[in-house]
Amino acid sequence: MTKINLFILLTLLLSSCKNSPSYETVTTPTGEWQLIWDDEFDYTGLPDSAKWSYDTEGNSWGWGNNEAQFYTANDTANAYVKEGLLTITARIDSMGGKRYTSARLITKEKGDWLYGRFEIRAKLPTGLGTWPAIWMLSTDWEYGGWPASGEIDIMENVGYDPDTIVGSAHTQSYNHVQGTQKNAKIFVPTSYNDFHVYALEWEENEYRVYVDKNLYFTFKNEGTGFAEWPFDKRFHLLLNLAIGGNWGGQKGIDDSLFPHRFQIDYVRISYVDT
């Protein structure tokens, strides 16, 4: 082999090693998880259209929560990737009869999973009226409309209670409309100053919600049917920054604090490595 060919081969090998992710396998106290889908946001521009779509369907009716924002699509003012971060920005920018604009990104039909580990590293906005969320919905709605087909909330936070992170389950039997919702809270006073890892480990018999490595909510399969456990169908991921609404707007919206930015460093989905 000539020196030139050897140099080319070594260069290719080093490049391969550099680009090979060190997080292909994640080891946690619950086992080893093998990476199957990710977005590291290592590009510039709109979110990768092969992985993300924009959900705008509920703009006309407030998404069921009387939210104050209008979700845009393909608008760099509301969702943009730069310097390794996806930034979802809420602005005062009247559109569609709403005073504010923002973005709601979904992986539906581009990333849909039954069970797995879902890991999202993010820094939250704060201020009266903000309501960022990392969550999952049924892709096929096989058990019927909300809440029958289920909702998994990996992270919710409202600006008037900025130090509190909430993880929840919504099902036909357990939901806030009936006052039966199952959830838990964890105190994270740096959620809006620093990045934290918000994670879900979803298996056949239970799912577990974490902040960093701290387990704070477990929801179990009672074995009594879909009304209590609709989480045996494929779900997709949602990232959004809502403004106002029944929960986020309970203490008003402070216009002096806009724009608000919800920053996501990465999204990684893994399956149990068997």
C-alpha positions as a printed Julia matrix, in Angstrom:
274×3 Matrix{Float64}:
   0.0    0.0    0.0
   1.4    3.41  -0.94
   1.85   6.14   1.65
  -0.87   8.2   -0.06
  -3.42   5.33   0.05
  -2.49   4.59   3.67
  -3.05   8.27   4.57
  -6.45   8.23   2.85
  -7.46   5.04   4.67
  -6.41   6.42   8.05
  -8.25   9.67   7.36
 -11.44   7.77   6.53
 -11.13   5.63   9.65
 -10.59   8.66  11.89
 -13.51  10.44  10.26
 -15.71   7.4   10.84
 -14.69   7.25  14.49
 -15.32  10.98  14.95
 -18.8   10.79  13.47
 -19.78   7.54  15.18
 -22.06   8.45  18.09
 -20.82   7.51  21.55
 -24.41   7.22  22.74
 -25.44   4.27  20.53
 -26.0    2.24  23.69
 -27.36   3.83  26.85
 -26.97   1.9   30.08
 -29.38   2.71  32.9
 -30.36   0.85  36.09
 -33.19  -0.7   34.05
 -30.98  -2.15  31.32
 -29.18  -1.34  28.08
 -30.97   0.68  25.42
 -29.93   0.67  21.77
 -30.25   3.93  19.82
 -32.72   3.68  16.91
 -33.66   7.31  16.1
 -32.17  10.69  16.93
 -31.86  14.31  15.97
 -28.71  16.02  17.23
 -29.63  19.31  15.5
 -26.17  19.45  13.94
 -27.36  21.49  10.96
 -28.71  24.97  10.24
 -32.19  25.92   9.06
 -35.68  24.59   9.54
 -36.12  21.35  11.52
 -35.33  18.25   9.44
 -38.48  17.56   7.38
 -37.62  13.84   7.26
 -38.11  13.72  11.03
 -40.46  16.56  11.97
 -43.78  17.98  10.84
 -45.74  20.99  12.1
 -49.04  20.49  13.88
 -51.4   23.39  13.12
 -54.72  21.55  13.11
 -56.06  23.06  16.34
 -55.32  26.72  15.63
 -58.96  27.53  15.01
 -60.29  26.04  18.26
 -57.5   26.6   20.77
 -56.3   22.99  21.0
 -58.9   22.13  23.63
 -57.09  24.23  26.24
 -58.08  27.75  25.14
 -54.45  28.5   24.3
 -53.5   31.98  23.12
 -50.93  31.14  20.42
 -51.16  30.43  16.69
 -48.83  27.61  15.63
 -47.0   28.32  12.39
 -45.4   25.96   9.85
 -42.03  26.35   8.14
 -41.44  29.71   9.78
 -37.89  30.31  11.0
 -39.18  32.96  13.39
 -40.84  30.2   15.43
 -38.7   27.08  14.86
 -35.08  27.17  13.78
 -31.95  25.04  14.13
 -28.59  26.72  14.66
 -25.37  25.99  16.54
 -26.55  22.57  17.67
 -29.89  23.68  19.09
 -33.5   23.57  18.0
 -35.15  26.75  19.25
 -38.92  27.04  19.44
 -39.75  30.72  19.86
 -43.02  32.28  21.01
 -43.51  35.87  19.84
 -46.01  38.68  19.97
 -46.95  38.52  16.32
 -50.67  38.52  15.58
 -51.78  35.76  13.23
 -55.0   33.86  12.68
 -56.83  35.96  15.23
 -54.26  35.16  17.94
 -51.91  37.62  19.61
 -48.94  35.23  19.74
 -47.17  32.81  17.4
 -45.18  29.69  18.28
 -44.5   26.18  16.94
 -45.63  22.63  17.68
 -43.37  19.97  16.17
 -44.37  16.32  15.84
 -42.76  13.1   14.59
 -46.07  11.53  13.5
 -45.6    9.06  10.6
 -41.89   9.94  10.64
 -41.13   8.56  14.08
 -43.72   6.34  15.75
 -42.85   3.85  18.46
 -44.29   1.19  20.73
 -42.15   1.18  23.89
 -38.62   2.54  24.25
 -36.49   5.14  26.0
 -37.14   8.73  24.95
 -34.46  11.21  25.99
 -34.69  14.95  25.33
 -32.13  17.46  26.6
 -33.69  20.89  26.87
 -33.7   24.3   28.52
 -37.09  25.82  29.27
 -38.46  29.34  28.94
 -40.04  31.03  31.93
 -42.43  33.88  32.66
 -46.14  34.32  33.22
 -48.06  32.62  30.43
 -45.48  30.11  29.15
 -46.36  26.41  28.86
 -43.61  24.29  27.24
 -44.16  20.55  26.85
 -42.42  17.34  25.78
 -45.06  14.66  25.35
 -46.53  11.81  23.29
 -49.85  11.04  21.64
 -51.34   8.0   19.96
 -50.59   7.9   16.25
 -53.6    5.85  15.16
 -56.18   6.64  17.88
 -57.32   3.0   17.87
 -59.18   3.33  21.15
 -60.95   6.55  20.18
 -60.41  10.26  20.7
 -58.7   11.91  23.64
 -58.27  10.7   26.32
 -59.25   7.13  25.39
 -56.18   6.49  23.23
 -53.85   7.99  25.82
 -51.35  10.78  26.37
 -47.92  10.59  27.99
 -46.49  13.83  29.37
 -42.72  13.56  29.78
 -42.3   17.2   30.79
 -44.72  20.05  31.36
 -44.0   23.36  33.04
 -45.93  26.59  33.48
 -44.31  29.98  33.85
 -46.05  30.97  37.05
 -44.58  27.86  38.75
 -41.19  27.81  37.03
 -39.33  25.48  39.38
 -41.8   22.61  39.02
 -41.7   19.89  36.35
 -44.76  17.67  35.93
 -45.03  14.18  34.41
 -48.49  12.77  33.73
 -50.63  10.01  32.28
 -53.97  10.62  30.58
 -56.35   7.74  29.89
 -60.09   7.18  29.72
 -60.16   6.33  33.43
 -57.44   8.7   34.56
 -57.62  12.28  33.32
 -57.89  15.8   34.67
 -61.4   16.35  33.27
 -62.69  13.73  35.71
 -60.3   14.76  38.46
 -58.65  11.34  38.35
 -55.4   12.21  36.56
 -52.23  10.39  37.6
 -49.13  12.57  37.77
 -46.14  13.6   39.86
 -43.96  16.68  40.3
 -40.27  17.31  40.79
 -38.5   20.49  41.91
 -35.97  21.68  39.29
 -34.97  25.27  40.13
 -32.53  25.52  37.2
 -34.9   24.29  34.5
 -34.82  27.67  32.75
 -31.12  28.44  33.39
 -29.55  25.12  32.43
 -30.17  22.16  30.17
 -31.63  19.04  31.74
 -32.4   15.58  30.36
 -36.11  14.75  30.37
 -36.62  11.03  29.8
 -39.31   8.39  29.49
 -38.73   4.64  29.75
 -41.85   2.96  28.39
 -42.27  -0.8   28.65
 -45.13  -3.28  28.45
 -45.97  -3.24  32.16
 -45.17   0.33  33.15
 -43.59   3.59  32.13
 -41.17   5.72  34.12
 -40.44   9.45  33.86
 -37.15  11.07  34.84
 -35.39  14.4   35.07
 -31.71  13.74  34.53
 -31.3   10.44  36.43
 -34.01  11.15  38.97
 -37.06   8.9   38.67
 -40.12  10.79  39.87
 -43.19   9.26  38.22
 -44.14   5.65  37.49
 -47.4    4.68  35.8
 -48.24   0.96  35.87
 -50.27  -1.28  33.6
 -53.06  -2.57  35.84
 -53.94  -5.31  33.35
 -57.57  -4.19  33.24
 -57.82  -2.99  29.64
 -57.35   0.08  27.5
 -59.38   2.42  29.74
 -56.52   2.3   32.22
 -53.65   1.33  29.89
 -53.99   2.43  26.24
 -50.2    2.42  25.96
 -49.92  -0.75  23.86
 -50.13   1.07  20.52
 -47.64   3.22  18.66
 -47.16   6.82  19.8
 -45.31   9.82  18.4
 -43.39  12.65  20.05
 -44.43  16.31  20.34
 -42.38  19.39  21.26
 -44.23  22.67  21.69
 -44.33  26.01  23.45
 -47.88  27.07  24.22
 -48.89  30.45  25.58
 -51.73  30.95  28.03
 -54.53  28.43  28.11
 -56.46  26.82  30.93
 -53.3   25.94  32.84
 -50.51  28.1   31.44
 -52.61  31.26  31.56
 -54.14  30.85  35.01
 -52.22  33.87  36.32
 -52.12  35.84  33.1
 -49.55  36.48  30.36
 -46.74  39.02  30.79
 -46.2   40.6   27.38
 -43.08  42.42  28.59
 -41.13  39.14  28.69
 -41.44  38.15  25.03
 -39.97  36.54  23.02
 -39.74  33.22  24.87
 -37.37  30.46  23.73
 -37.63  26.71  24.31
 -34.25  25.18  23.38
 -33.68  21.5   22.61
 -30.15  20.12  22.41
 -31.02  16.62  21.21
 -33.74  13.99  20.91
 -32.72  10.32  21.23
 -34.96   7.26  21.1
 -33.69   3.81  22.08
 -35.08   0.3   22.41
 -34.11  -2.26  25.04
 -31.05  -4.05  23.68
 -31.99  -7.74  23.89
